Amino acid sequence: MTRPTLSPGLIAVLAALSAFAPLSIDMYLPALPTIARELGASGGDIQLTLTVFVLAFGFGQIVYGPIGDR
């Protein structure tokens, strides 16, 4: 059995996908007070959007991880 080769393009896509969550959280956190002020929502309500993002990202890894390994 031969091992599949990783092309530079595939490596770039995998790196971009693994950097998505940390980059989006790092960009989103400093904007929380501004978002709350602009939408007229409480800080707790806006923090729930971050919770939903983390849960959805984790669920996506649970679903797509085994599919990718296949």
N, C-alpha and C positions, 0 to 999 in steps of 0.2 A: 504494500500500500504506500502510495506517495503522499507526502505532506503537501497541503496547499501552500502556495507562495503568497506572501503579502505584497501587493504592489504599493508603490508610494502613494497612489491615489486613495487606496483603501486605508492605509495608515493615517492619512490626513483626515479622512472622514471619521474614523474611529476616535482620533484625537479631538476633533471638533465636537463630537457627540459627548465625549467624557468631560469636556470643558463647559458644556452648556449649563448645567445646574449651578456650579459654583459662580460662573460669570453672571447668570441672571439674578442670583441671590445678592451678589455683591453690588449690582447696579440698582436693585430694587430696595434694599434696606435703607440707604440714605434718603430715598425719596418718600418713605412712609409718611413723615409729617406733612409734606407738601400734598401728597395724594389725599390724606385725611382732610386737610383744610380745603382743598379744591372741591372735594365731593361732599363736604359737610358731614362726614362720618366720624365716629369716634376712633381713637387709636386702636382699640381692641377689635373693632370691626375690620379695620384694614389689616391688622395682624392675622386675622383669620384667612385672608387671601394667601398669605405666605404659608400657612398650615395646609391649605388646600393644595397649593403647588407642590409642597414636599410630599404629601400623601399621594398625589397623582403621579409624581415622578417615581416614587417607590413602587406604586402599583404597576406602572409601565415596565419597570425593570423586572418585576416578578413575572409579568406576562411575556415580555419580549426576550428575556434572558434565555429561557429554555428553547424558545423558537430559534434564536440566534445560534445556540449550541447545536441544534439539530442540523 
